[in-house]
Amino acid sequence: MILIESCLESLRIIIVHGWKTKISAKLVQQIFSLLTFIIEGVPGAAKKARPEETILVSFKTQHALLDTIKSSPLAAAGLAEEESV
């Protein structure tokens, strides 16, 4: 497992077991954007190959984030704000 995968796995554990429903809307926006950039790359930049394992761990972390915010209307509002779209 490379370093970024370990960091993403740690982030997933923190989201699920640490923050739970106490995660802020702003933090949800930032983490979701980070995970999207890891999966898709930066918009407008040349596509570069990323290991499948990194993309898989990113998706798992994104899934954990979405599962966590579904129980918190305040956190879910972070993805519904106009500036985050």
Order of alpha helices (4+ residues) and beta strands (2+ residues): alpha-alpha-alpha-alpha
